[in-house]
Amino acid sequence: MWMNSKSMFNFRLISLKLFVLVMLLSVGCEKYVRWNLPVKADLALAVFSVSNDTIIVKGDILNEGYGELTQLGLIVAKGNDFLHADTLYPDSFTNKTAYFKVVDFELSSYYELKFYVVGEAGFSCSKTIALNTPNPIGAPEVHTLAPNETTINSTRLYGNVSNQGAQIVTERGFCWSTSPNPTTSNSFIIVGSGLGYFDVKVESLSPNTLYYVRAYAANAIATSYGEQLTVETSNLGQLNFGDSVFGGLFFYYLQPGDEGYVSGEIHGLVAATEDQGVGSSWGCPGSIVSTTPSIGAGLSNSQQIVLNCADPVFAAKTCIDLSLNGYTDWYLPSYEELRKMRQNLLLNGLGNFFPSWYWSSHQFSGATAGSVNFNTNQTEVGNFPKEYTYRVRAIRMF
């Protein structure tokens, strides 16, 4: 439809009015319309002074934000338990600075603090600060230093006893827990006595887990604790070949199709850290034992060999009877498991293997069984008489 000149003029006038209205609302009408959220207060918090019975904390209001402030306070949580925290109100407040006196606290403990205000813009709080309360008078002075060499199930902890206190330090060490403020009532390890630096490797931790750790030192007066630090173990799915885990050296993750593979779960194989003796026969020549060469079959192979062989000593029995690093479920690897061990450990310079043949748990006939050569300058695989004496390296599945 065509517009006449008057209609066109009216259309342009309406468009201009709409444009001006939009501009006024967006940039010139804050007095009547608030488009942005109100600016909240900007706060800072710091420990002002510390003694064995009183801790003074200083909260600063760097910017009040929008509107008036109606309330301010300090949140004090033991550990990081803010659900059961205490709230304190200032003992003094001048020039936008509040001072809080904290008196109801436990010695040798870890706390987290937040400074907050409430105003027209809502609730604002400072960044959380950590507070390690003093040790008892006369107790040792001990510090927790940064952990290192953390793996899937281990870490190395470091500490320093810088002052023995009023008595000599008779015990020092580390304690840890999955909750804040670990003490010797939780997991702990003793690392000698006296002054100075000390460290220890802590093992048997859980994968992908956050731990709270503290050094401790004890004399005849009291037990002191150092600063609380955290350490997080690696994810089970992030292992490197040769990592020391689950009693051995990691060398393989189970894949779909492997015996023992479970969808959505992480399982794998580790090798013992050393050979089981200088060598052994495969055992029971002439006997037919049902075995398979595939990955995941080593345990069932070994169990079948032990069940059907009456010889006093042979390769599979040596592995089945093995108790090593807290584990008793070792076995002689299958043919393909042994090849993976060679590929992922030996060829990466790991495992401390001898350049020799190693027995697998798979037999080719009543007279012969499979073996893998860990001498990289020779043929990789072979099929040899069961009477031969070859080296043995046990494995287990996690």
Secondary structure in CASP SS format (residue, H / E / C, confidence):
PFRMAT SS
TARGET T0000
AUTHOR 0000-0000-0000
METHOD secondary structure of the structure
MODEL  1
M C 1.00
W C 1.00
M C 1.00
N C 1.00
S H 1.00
K H 1.00
S H 1.00
M H 1.00
F H 1.00
N H 1.00
F H 1.00
R H 1.00
L H 1.00
I H 1.00
S H 1.00
L H 1.00
K H 1.00
L H 1.00
F H 1.00
V H 1.00
L H 1.00
V H 1.00
M H 1.00
L H 1.00
L H 1.00
S H 1.00
V H 1.00
G H 1.00
C C 1.00
E C 1.00
K C 1.00
Y C 1.00
V C 1.00
R C 1.00
W C 1.00
N C 1.00
L C 1.00
P C 1.00
V C 1.00
K C 1.00
A C 1.00
D E 1.00
L E 1.00
A E 1.00
L E 1.00
A E 1.00
V E 1.00
F E 1.00
S E 1.00
V E 1.00
S C 1.00
N C 1.00
D C 1.00
T C 1.00
I E 1.00
I E 1.00
V E 1.00
K E 1.00
G E 1.00
D E 1.00
I E 1.00
L E 1.00
N E 1.00
E C 1.00
G C 1.00
Y C 1.00
G C 1.00
E C 1.00
L E 1.00
T E 1.00
Q E 1.00
L E 1.00
G E 1.00
L E 1.00
I E 1.00
V E 1.00
A E 1.00
K E 1.00
G C 1.00
N C 1.00
D C 1.00
F H 1.00
L H 1.00
H H 1.00
A C 1.00
D E 1.00
T E 1.00
L E 1.00
Y C 1.00
P C 1.00
D C 1.00
S E 1.00
F E 1.00
T E 1.00
N C 1.00
K C 1.00
T E 1.00
A E 1.00
Y E 1.00
F E 1.00
K E 1.00
V E 1.00
V C 1.00
D C 1.00
F C 1.00
E C 1.00
L C 1.00
S C 1.00
S C 1.00
Y E 1.00
Y E 1.00
E E 1.00
L E 1.00
K E 1.00
F E 1.00
Y E 1.00
V E 1.00
V E 1.00
G E 1.00
E C 1.00
A C 1.00
G E 1.00
F E 1.00
S E 1.00
C E 1.00
S C 1.00
K C 1.00
T C 1.00
I E 1.00
A E 1.00
L E 1.00
N E 1.00
T C 1.00
P C 1.00
N C 1.00
P C 1.00
I C 1.00
G C 1.00
A C 1.00
P C 1.00
E E 1.00
V E 1.00
H E 1.00
T E 1.00
L E 1.00
A E 1.00
P E 1.00
N E 1.00
E C 1.00
T C 1.00
T C 1.00
I C 1.00
N C 1.00
S C 1.00
T E 1.00
R E 1.00
L E 1.00
Y E 1.00
G E 1.00
N E 1.00
V E 1.00
S E 1.00
N E 1.00
Q C 1.00
G C 1.00
A C 1.00
Q C 1.00
I C 1.00
V C 1.00
T C 1.00
E E 1.00
R E 1.00
G E 1.00
F E 1.00
C E 1.00
W E 1.00
S E 1.00
T C 1.00
S C 1.00
P C 1.00
N C 1.00
P C 1.00
T C 1.00
T C 1.00
S C 1.00
N C 1.00
S E 1.00
F E 1.00
I E 1.00
I E 1.00
V C 1.00
G C 1.00
S C 1.00
G C 1.00
L C 1.00
G E 1.00
Y E 1.00
F E 1.00
D E 1.00
V E 1.00
K E 1.00
V E 1.00
E C 1.00
S C 1.00
L C 1.00
S C 1.00
P C 1.00
N C 1.00
T C 1.00
L E 1.00
Y E 1.00
Y E 1.00
V E 1.00
R E 1.00
A E 1.00
Y E 1.00
A E 1.00
A E 1.00
N C 1.00
A C 1.00
I C 1.00
A C 1.00
T E 1.00
S E 1.00
Y E 1.00
G C 1.00
E C 1.00
Q C 1.00
L E 1.00
T E 1.00
V E 1.00
E E 1.00
T C 1.00
S C 1.00
N C 1.00
L H 1.00
G H 1.00
Q H 1.00
L C 1.00
N C 1.00
F C 1.00
G C 1.00
D C 1.00
S E 1.00
V E 1.00
F C 1.00
G C 1.00
G E 1.00
L E 1.00
F E 1.00
F E 1.00
Y E 1.00
Y E 1.00
L C 1.00
Q C 1.00
P C 1.00
G C 1.00
D C 1.00
E C 1.00
G C 1.00
Y C 1.00
V C 1.00
S C 1.00
G C 1.00
E C 1.00
I C 1.00
H C 1.00
G E 1.00
L E 1.00
V E 1.00
A E 1.00
A C 1.00
T C 1.00
E C 1.00
D C 1.00
Q C 1.00
G C 1.00
V C 1.00
G C 1.00
S E 1.00
S C 1.00
W C 1.00
G C 1.00
C C 1.00
P C 1.00
G C 1.00
S C 1.00
I C 1.00
V C 1.00
S C 1.00
T C 1.00
T C 1.00
P C 1.00
S C 1.00
I C 1.00
G C 1.00
A C 1.00
G H 1.00
L H 1.00
S H 1.00
N H 1.00
S H 1.00
Q H 1.00
Q H 1.00
I H 1.00
V H 1.00
L H 1.00
N H 1.00
C C 1.00
A C 1.00
D C 1.00
P C 1.00
V C 1.00
F C 1.00
A H 1.00
A H 1.00
K H 1.00
T H 1.00
C H 1.00
I H 1.00
D C 1.00
L C 1.00
S C 1.00
L E 1.00
N C 1.00
G C 1.00
Y E 1.00
T C 1.00
D C 1.00
W C 1.00
Y E 1.00
L C 1.00
P C 1.00
S C 1.00
Y H 1.00
E H 1.00
E H 1.00
L H 1.00
R H 1.00
K H 1.00
M H 1.00
R H 1.00
Q H 1.00
N H 1.00
L C 1.00
L H 1.00
L H 1.00
N H 1.00
G C 1.00
L C 1.00
G C 1.00
N C 1.00
F C 1.00
F C 1.00
P C 1.00
S C 1.00
W E 1.00
Y E 1.00
W E 1.00
S E 1.00
S E 1.00
H E 1.00
Q E 1.00
F C 1.00
S C 1.00
G C 1.00
A C 1.00
T E 1.00
A E 1.00
G E 1.00
S E 1.00
V E 1.00
N E 1.00
F C 1.00
N C 1.00
T C 1.00
N C 1.00
Q C 1.00
T C 1.00
E C 1.00
V E 1.00
G E 1.00
N E 1.00
F E 1.00
P E 1.00
K C 1.00
E C 1.00
Y C 1.00
T C 1.00
Y E 1.00
R E 1.00
V C 1.00
R C 1.00
A C 1.00
I E 1.00
R E 1.00
M E 1.00
F C 1.00
END
